[in-house]
Amino acid sequence: MTERERMTGTVTARPSAAGIVRVWGASLVRRPLRRGPGRGLRHSASTRQLVLVMAVTEAVTAFVFSSLLPPAVRPVHAVCELFLILAGLGLVAALLRHPHTVDDEHVALRTGFLGELVLPRSAVRSAAQVVRTVPGRGPRVVPDEPGAVACSVEASVNVVLRLDPPVRLDLGRSGRLDVTTVYASADFPSELAAAIRGPVRGRSAPGT
């Protein structure tokens, strides 16, 4: 395959810790106001549910623990607990505001705050459900499987995309790779597969 014939995709790497905090903060503010992105195919349901439970539990236990502290310490404790709870809610908001999307030109697989992959729609030949674990988070190479990458918040993935022709992706430290297989996660894998198979004329995929 020549350079001219080779198809290329886009990899957005994981931002810095400060960048992740900014994403959480912006998502937390914009989510209730419904500003900007947010429509699409949701992913990472188990992470959202776990973090929400932890945030609610933290809020309840914070009140109980605060009553045991000396009055002079309570304001500092309250501020720390508030930041912790807001961080959890910001994480959830980031996942909701950055769903996967499919249009005529691209298939975008997002994680919300750990990076994303954008693939040429014409190169995605099939999408199917799968159950497997790929170590790591965000866009990453799949160990022991040449030509395979994954893009997810969790190590568990449930969707596999087959690419033909291969798509060249620049994975930073892992180098450039001609990819034939992409693993991702979706709340409803069948909806992502249907969106890729069906005609989508310049808008977000069904299921939004």
Solvent accessible surface area in square Angstrom, and as a share of the most:
residue,aa,sasa,rsa
1,M,122,0.55
2,T,80,0.47
3,E,130,0.58
4,R,232,0.85
5,E,110,0.49
6,R,43,0.16
7,M,48,0.22
8,T,88,0.51
9,G,20,0.19
10,T,79,0.46
11,V,35,0.20
12,T,67,0.39
13,A,76,0.59
14,R,127,0.46
15,P,46,0.29
16,S,72,0.47
17,A,79,0.62
18,A,57,0.44
19,G,6,0.06
20,I,26,0.13
21,V,93,0.53
22,R,162,0.59
23,V,42,0.24
24,W,49,0.17
25,G,33,0.32
26,A,39,0.30
27,S,2,0.01
28,L,46,0.23
29,V,94,0.54
30,R,113,0.41
31,R,42,0.15
32,P,100,0.63
33,L,98,0.49
34,R,174,0.64
35,R,140,0.51
36,G,66,0.64
37,P,90,0.57
38,G,20,0.19
39,R,177,0.65
40,G,5,0.05
41,L,6,0.03
42,R,104,0.38
43,H,2,0.01
44,S,4,0.03
45,A,29,0.22
46,S,66,0.43
47,T,23,0.13
48,R,29,0.11
49,Q,111,0.49
50,L,109,0.54
51,V,21,0.12
52,L,74,0.37
53,V,95,0.54
54,M,117,0.52
55,A,10,0.07
56,V,96,0.55
57,T,71,0.41
58,E,49,0.22
59,A,32,0.24
60,V,90,0.52
61,T,66,0.38
62,A,12,0.09
63,F,165,0.69
64,V,94,0.54
65,F,104,0.43
66,S,25,0.16
67,S,72,0.46
68,L,136,0.68
69,L,33,0.16
70,P,77,0.48
71,P,100,0.63
72,A,90,0.70
73,V,68,0.39
74,R,90,0.33
75,P,84,0.53
76,V,97,0.56
77,H,25,0.11
78,A,56,0.44
79,V,77,0.44
80,C,80,0.48
81,E,26,0.12
82,L,99,0.49
83,F,137,0.57
84,L,102,0.51
85,I,31,0.16
86,L,67,0.34
87,A,36,0.28
88,G,13,0.13
89,L,62,0.31
90,G,1,0.01
91,L,26,0.13
92,V,9,0.05
93,A,5,0.04
94,A,0,0.00
95,L,1,0.00
96,L,25,0.13
97,R,9,0.03
98,H,49,0.22
99,P,3,0.02
100,H,2,0.01
101,T,32,0.19
102,V,1,0.00
103,D,46,0.24
104,D,72,0.37
105,E,116,0.52
106,H,86,0.39
107,V,0,0.00
108,A,5,0.04
109,L,0,0.00
110,R,57,0.21
111,T,0,0.00
112,G,12,0.11
113,F,17,0.07
114,L,9,0.04
115,G,10,0.10
116,E,40,0.18
117,L,0,0.00
118,V,29,0.17
119,L,1,0.00
120,P,18,0.11
121,R,33,0.12
122,S,69,0.44
123,A,0,0.00
124,V,13,0.08
125,R,153,0.56
126,S,47,0.30
127,A,10,0.07
128,A,53,0.41
129,Q,122,0.54
130,V,41,0.23
131,V,145,0.84
132,R,81,0.30
133,T,84,0.49
134,V,0,0.00
135,P,86,0.54
136,G,37,0.36
137,R,137,0.50
138,G,1,0.01
139,P,27,0.17
140,R,27,0.10
141,V,58,0.33
142,V,2,0.01
143,P,69,0.43
144,D,151,0.78
145,E,45,0.20
146,P,128,0.81
147,G,11,0.11
148,A,0,0.00
149,V,0,0.00
150,A,0,0.00
151,C,0,0.00
152,S,3,0.02
153,V,7,0.04
154,E,35,0.16
155,A,29,0.23
156,S,64,0.41
157,V,5,0.03
158,N,45,0.23
159,V,1,0.00
160,V,8,0.05
161,L,0,0.00
162,R,112,0.41
163,L,9,0.04
164,D,85,0.44
165,P,33,0.21
166,P,36,0.23
167,V,0,0.00
168,R,62,0.23
169,L,0,0.00
170,D,75,0.39
171,L,23,0.11
172,G,55,0.53
173,R,254,0.93
174,S,73,0.47
175,G,29,0.27
176,R,169,0.62
177,L,48,0.24
178,D,52,0.27
179,V,0,0.00
180,T,55,0.32
181,T,9,0.05
182,V,0,0.00
183,Y,10,0.04
184,A,0,0.00
185,S,9,0.06
186,A,4,0.03
187,D,34,0.17
188,F,131,0.55
189,P,20,0.13
190,S,66,0.42
191,E,64,0.29
192,L,0,0.00
193,A,6,0.05
194,A,49,0.38
195,A,2,0.02
196,I,10,0.05
197,R,162,0.59
198,G,22,0.21
199,P,113,0.71
200,V,5,0.03
201,R,189,0.69
202,G,59,0.56
203,R,157,0.57
204,S,37,0.24
205,A,1,0.01
206,P,86,0.54
207,G,51,0.49
208,T,72,0.42
